[in-house]
Amino acid sequence: MKQVIGIVLGISLMLFGISTFASAASPFLSVAKSTGINIIEEAGVTAWVGDYGGKVKPQGPLAGKKIGIVVGCEFSDWQAYYFAEYVAEFGGTPQFVMDNNHLWKSTRPMIGIPTEPAGMWGLTLTGGMNGLGINGNRTEFPVVIQKGQGLAADYKVADPAKYDAIIIIGGHSGDILYPDDAALGFIKAVADRGVPIVGIGGGILPMIQLDLVNGKKCTGNSAVDYMLKAVANFQNKPVVTDGNIITGRDTVDSPAVLRALAKLMSPSFEDKHKNILKGKKVMAMIADDWEDVELCAPTMELMYRGAEIVVGLFEPEMRARPYANFRVGNFGTTVPFQEIPLSYYKIIEKKDLKMSDFDLVFIPGAFNPWNINALHRDWLRDAYAKGKIIASICHGPIPVSAAGLVKGKKCCGWLASKHAVNIMGGQFMADWAAAIDGRIVTGRTPPEAPEFTDAMTEALLR
């Protein structure tokens, strides 16, 4: 009997493919739906649809709460990307509060004097694509600490009475905030209301200045640990909560910090993401010039969910910065990652990649997919033939289409992908936030990075 079953199973696999037997929804799908997003399942396709795709979710532990993200010059780009996406995914409304009282250098060549802070790697919160490309969707437009000048002259001034919590992100920003009376005055005014104050790494410096951590259980990185050991109860953990004070160790711990804030603001909150992808391997397919938020936010969240992260380096057709010995995104993040230690992920060049190194290929968008399309479509075709999940976002469906993998599939993405998908036999779904069709996973644009991450998670768990 077992032999007969084996023969039937083998014939079925040849006729219908592996994805037929992996199409049943996993229990995780109910977790994804708990944000209030509409997820439909029909004709073998799972799709994230409706008005909440890429926007603040109606349900979650931070629902109805306004969360200020306090930044000075040289803030952590990676943390900014993550919290802008995931505070909203947890139901909160994030807004960047920019310290424009103590402006430092610009990380990129500039004309004139800066009027608002920029991140360590060049991120602005208002310029180009509205800074993160997500203002109006997941974040409210940034505000300033005091009345601005130049381009910032029309920005609103932050009201400390309007925030239900603030997150002081790390990078070198904390050094700028630490001696700044205007920024310290804002943070103190929020803290005096008894609402949660969160600091990560160097972002804990102004909390030390204001004596907010004295005697408290705390964590932090090398920018602050020696001081915390003297004035607080230092604990070498990813995140520590003591009363209304939450401290995080460093950038890679941002997802854990967000869960700690969720638990503090909604004590009944249960984290259903931690380590659910343990044993799964995700490879980010990198050539050059990717959309930074589409790499940063999913990578940190997938790490938190327990996935083993590999960065596959593929030679680009054109190098955005041919003089550099590293690869760089549109807004300045790099491979190797500036803010994530190599102990948390691997970098493997194409020539050394084995199919056993990954279960899912993840293609972040912008112009990275064009570089992949030019030189590596055969490799994508081979990975798919060997049973791998192919996931792409934004421009990502272009090389997937060129490899002949979208025929008969429903896909979403940035509008530049529309004809590539349709001409190659797929169906482009402009109104979908994310989708799973067999072993093809797609996401729309930067604001939909969390839905895309959930779609990758669901595909891996099936």
Residue pairs with C-beta under 8 A, 6 or more apart in sequence:
12 20
12 21
13 21
17 438
18 387
18 439
19 438
19 439
22 439
22 462
23 44
23 438
23 462
24 462
25 41
25 46
25 458
25 462
26 458
26 461
26 462
28 272
28 276
28 454
28 457
28 458
28 461
29 39
29 46
29 458
31 272
31 273
32 39
32 48
32 454
32 457
32 458
33 39
34 59
34 60
35 52
35 57
35 58
35 59
35 60
35 89
35 90
35 91
36 52
36 57
36 58
36 59
36 60
37 48
37 50
37 52
37 53
37 57
37 433
37 451
38 48
38 49
38 50
38 52
39 46
39 47
39 48
39 49
40 46
40 47
40 49
41 47
44 437
44 438
45 410
45 435
45 436
45 437
46 435
46 436
46 437
46 455
46 458
47 410
47 412
47 429
47 432
47 434
47 435
47 436
48 432
48 433
48 434
48 435
48 448
48 451
48 454
48 455
49 431
49 432
49 433
52 58
53 432
53 433
53 434
53 444
53 447
53 448
53 451
54 134
54 137
54 138
54 433
54 444
54 445
54 447
54 448
54 451
55 88
55 137
55 138
55 447
56 88
56 91
56 92
56 93
56 138
57 63
57 88
57 89
57 90
57 91
58 91
59 91
60 89
60 90
60 91
60 92
60 262
61 90
61 91
61 262
61 263
61 265
61 266
61 269
62 87
62 90
62 91
62 92
62 261
62 262
62 265
62 266
63 90
63 91
63 92
64 91
65 91
65 92
65 93
65 164
65 165
65 265
66 92
66 93
66 95
66 140
66 162
66 163
66 164
67 83
67 87
67 92
67 93
67 94
67 95
67 163
67 164
67 165
67 166
67 167
67 261
68 94
68 95
68 96
68 97
68 158
68 163
68 165
68 166
68 167
68 190
69 80
69 83
69 84
69 87
69 94
69 95
69 96
69 97
69 166
69 167
69 169
70 96
70 97
70 99
70 166
70 167
70 168
70 169
70 177
70 183
70 186
70 187
70 203
71 80
71 96
71 97
71 98
71 99
71 117
71 119
71 125
71 169
71 173
72 98
72 99
72 102
72 104
72 117
72 173
72 174
72 175
72 176
72 177
72 180
72 183
73 99
73 102
73 103
73 104
73 105
73 114
73 117
73 118
73 172
73 173
73 176
74 104
74 105
74 107
74 117
74 118
74 119
74 120
74 171
74 172
74 173
74 175
74 176
75 117
75 119
75 120
75 123
75 169
75 170
75 171
75 172
75 173
76 119
76 120
76 169
76 170
76 171
76 173
76 200
76 201
76 203
76 251
76 339
77 119
77 120
77 121
77 122
77 123
77 171
77 292
77 296
77 331
77 332
77 333
77 338
77 339
78 251
78 254
78 296
78 300
78 333
78 337
78 338
78 339
78 340
79 169
79 170
79 171
79 200
79 251
79 254
79 339
80 96
80 119
80 123
80 125
80 132
80 169
81 123
81 132
81 292
81 293
81 296
81 297
82 254
82 255
82 258
82 296
82 297
82 300
82 301
83 94
83 167
83 169
83 254
83 258
84 94
84 96
84 132
84 134
84 138
84 139
84 293
85 134
85 138
85 293
85 297
85 447
85 449
85 450
86 255
86 258
86 297
86 301
86 450
87 93
87 94
87 138
87 167
87 258
88 94
88 137
88 138
88 139
88 450
89 138
89 450
90 258
90 262
92 164
93 139
93 140
94 138
94 139
94 140
95 139
95 140
95 141
95 142
95 143
95 163
96 125
96 139
96 142
96 143
97 142
97 143
97 144
97 145
97 158
97 166
97 186
98 116
98 117
98 125
98 142
98 143
98 144
98 145
98 152
98 155
99 117
99 144
99 145
99 173
99 176
99 177
99 180
99 182
99 183
100 115
100 116
100 117
100 144
100 145
100 146
100 148
100 149
100 152
101 145
101 146
101 180
101 181
101 182
101 183
102 176
102 177
102 179
102 180
102 182
102 183
103 113
103 114
103 115
103 116
103 117
104 114
104 117
104 176
105 114
106 114
106 118
107 118
107 119
107 120
107 121
107 122
107 332
108 118
108 122
108 332
112 150
113 150
115 148
115 149
115 150
115 151
115 152
115 153
116 124
116 125
116 126
116 142
116 144
116 148
116 151
116 152
116 155
117 125
117 173
117 176
118 124
119 171
119 332
120 171
120 172
120 338
121 331
121 332
121 333
121 334
121 338
122 331
122 332
123 131
123 132
123 292
123 331
123 332
124 131
125 131
125 132
125 142
126 135
126 141
126 142
126 151
126 155
128 331
129 446
130 136
130 141
131 142
132 139
132 293
132 446
133 291
133 293
133 445
133 446
133 447
134 293
134 446
134 447
135 141
135 142
137 447
138 447
141 155
141 156
142 155
143 155
143 156
143 157
143 158
144 152
144 155
144 156
144 157
144 158
145 157
145 158
145 182
145 183
145 186
146 157
146 182
147 153
147 157
148 154
148 155
158 186
160 186
160 189
160 190
160 193
161 189
161 193
163 190
163 195
164 195
164 196
164 265
165 195
165 196
165 197
165 198
165 261
165 265
166 187
166 190
166 195
166 196
166 197
166 198
167 198
167 199
167 200
167 203
167 257
167 261
168 174
168 177
168 187
168 197
168 198
168 199
168 200
168 203
168 204
168 206
168 207
169 200
169 203
170 199
170 200
170 201
170 202
170 203
170 204
170 221
170 223
170 248
170 250
170 251
171 201
171 202
171 203
171 339
172 202
173 202
173 203
174 199
174 201
174 202
174 203
174 204
174 205
174 206
174 223
174 224
175 202
175 205
175 223
176 183
177 183
177 184
177 187
177 203
177 205
177 206
178 184
178 205
178 206
178 208
178 209
179 209
183 206
184 206
184 209
184 210
187 197
187 206
187 207
187 210
188 210
190 197
191 197
191 210
191 212
194 244
195 244
196 244
196 245
196 246
196 261
196 264
196 265
197 207
197 212
197 244
197 245
197 246
198 246
198 247
198 248
198 257
198 260
198 261
199 205
199 206
199 207
199 220
199 246
199 247
199 248
200 247
200 248
200 249
200 250
200 251
200 253
200 254
200 257
201 220
201 221
201 223
201 224
201 248
201 249
201 250
201 251
202 221
202 223
202 224
204 213
204 218
204 220
204 223
204 224
204 228
204 247
205 223
205 224
207 213
207 245
207 247
208 224
208 227
208 228
208 231
212 245
213 228
213 231
213 232
213 245
213 247
214 231
214 232
215 231
215 232
215 233
216 232
216 233
216 242
216 243
216 245
217 232
217 233
217 235
217 240
217 241
217 242
218 228
218 232
218 233
218 234
218 235
218 240
218 242
218 245
218 247
219 225
219 228
219 234
219 235
219 236
219 237
219 238
219 239
219 240
219 247
219 248
219 249
220 228
220 234
220 247
220 248
220 249
221 249
221 250
225 234
225 236
228 234
228 247
233 242
236 249
237 249
238 248
238 249
238 253
238 256
238 257
239 246
239 247
239 248
239 249
239 253
239 256
239 257
239 259
239 260
240 246
240 247
241 260
241 263
241 264
244 264
246 257
246 260
246 261
246 264
248 254
248 256
248 257
248 260
250 339
251 300
251 339
251 340
252 300
252 303
252 339
252 340
252 341
252 344
254 300
255 273
255 300
255 301
255 303
255 304
256 304
259 269
259 271
259 273
259 274
262 269
262 271
263 269
263 271
273 301
273 304
273 305
274 304
274 305
274 306
275 305
275 306
276 305
276 306
276 457
276 461
277 302
277 305
277 306
277 307
277 457
277 460
277 461
278 306
278 307
279 306
280 306
280 307
280 308
280 359
280 360
280 460
281 307
281 308
281 310
281 357
281 358
281 359
281 360
282 302
282 307
282 308
282 309
282 310
282 358
282 359
282 360
282 362
282 456
282 460
283 309
283 310
283 311
283 312
283 353
283 357
283 358
283 360
283 361
283 362
284 295
284 299
284 309
284 310
284 311
284 312
284 362
284 363
284 364
285 312
285 314
285 361
285 362
285 363
285 368
285 372
285 376
286 295
286 311
286 312
286 313
286 314
286 327
286 335
286 364
286 368
287 314
287 315
287 316
287 317
287 327
287 368
287 371
287 372
287 375
287 376
288 316
288 318
288 319
288 320
288 327
288 328
288 367
288 368
288 371
289 316
289 320
289 328
289 329
289 330
289 366
289 367
289 368
289 371
290 329
290 330
290 364
290 365
290 366
290 367
290 368
291 329
291 330
291 364
291 365
291 366
291 368
291 393
291 394
291 395
291 446
292 329
292 330
292 331
292 332
292 333
293 446
293 449
294 364
294 365
294 366
294 393
294 394
294 443
294 446
294 449
294 452
295 329
295 333
295 364
296 333
297 449
297 450
297 453
298 362
298 364
298 449
298 452
298 453
298 456
299 309
299 337
299 340
299 345
300 340
301 450
301 453
302 309
302 453
302 456
302 457
303 309
303 340
303 344
303 345
305 457
307 460
308 346
309 344
309 345
309 346
310 345
310 346
310 347
310 348
310 357
310 358
311 335
311 345
311 346
311 347
311 348
312 348
312 349
312 350
312 353
312 357
312 358
312 361
313 327
313 335
313 347
313 348
313 349
313 350
314 350
314 371
314 372
314 375
314 376
314 379
315 350
315 375
316 327
316 371
316 374
316 375
317 370
317 371
317 374
317 375
318 371
320 328
320 367
321 328
326 334
326 335
326 336
327 334
327 335
328 334
328 335
329 366
329 368
330 366
330 367
335 347
336 342
336 347
337 345
346 357
348 357
350 376
350 379
355 383
355 386
355 388
358 388
359 388
359 389
359 460
360 388
360 389
360 390
360 391
360 441
360 456
360 459
360 460
361 380
361 383
361 388
361 389
361 390
361 391
362 391
362 392
362 456
363 369
363 372
363 390
363 391
363 392
363 393
363 396
363 399
363 400
364 393
364 394
364 396
365 392
365 393
365 394
365 395
365 396
365 413
365 414
365 445
365 446
366 394
366 395
367 395
368 395
368 396
369 392
369 394
369 395
369 396
369 397
369 398
369 399
370 395
370 398
370 399
372 380
372 399
373 398
373 399
373 402
376 399
377 399
377 402
377 403
378 403
380 390
380 399
380 400
380 403
380 405
381 403
381 404
381 405
383 390
384 390
384 403
384 405
384 439
387 439
388 439
389 439
389 440
389 441
389 456
389 459
389 460
390 400
390 405
390 439
390 440
390 441
391 440
391 441
391 442
391 443
391 452
391 455
391 456
391 459
392 399
392 400
392 413
392 441
392 442
392 443
393 413
393 442
393 443
393 444
393 445
393 448
393 449
393 452
394 413
394 414
394 417
394 443
394 444
394 445
394 446
395 413
395 414
395 416
395 417
396 413
396 417
396 442
396 443
397 406
397 411
397 412
397 413
397 417
397 420
397 421
397 426
397 428
397 442
398 416
398 417
398 420
400 406
400 411
400 440
400 442
401 411
401 417
401 420
401 421
401 423
401 424
401 426
402 420
402 424
404 424
405 440
406 421
406 424
406 425
406 426
406 440
407 424
407 425
407 426
408 425
408 426
409 426
409 427
409 437
409 438
409 440
410 426
410 427
410 429
410 432
410 435
410 437
411 417
411 421
411 426
411 427
411 428
411 429
411 435
411 437
411 440
411 442
412 428
412 429
412 430
412 431
412 432
412 433
412 434
412 435
412 442
412 443
412 444
413 421
413 428
413 442
413 443
413 444
413 445
414 444
414 445
415 430
417 428
418 428
418 430
419 428
421 427
421 428
422 428
429 435
432 442
432 444
433 443
433 444
433 448
433 451
433 452
434 441
434 442
434 443
434 444
434 448
434 451
434 452
434 454
434 455
435 441
435 442
435 455
436 455
436 458
436 459
439 459
441 452
441 455
441 456
441 459
442 452
442 455
443 449
443 451
443 452
443 455
444 451
444 452
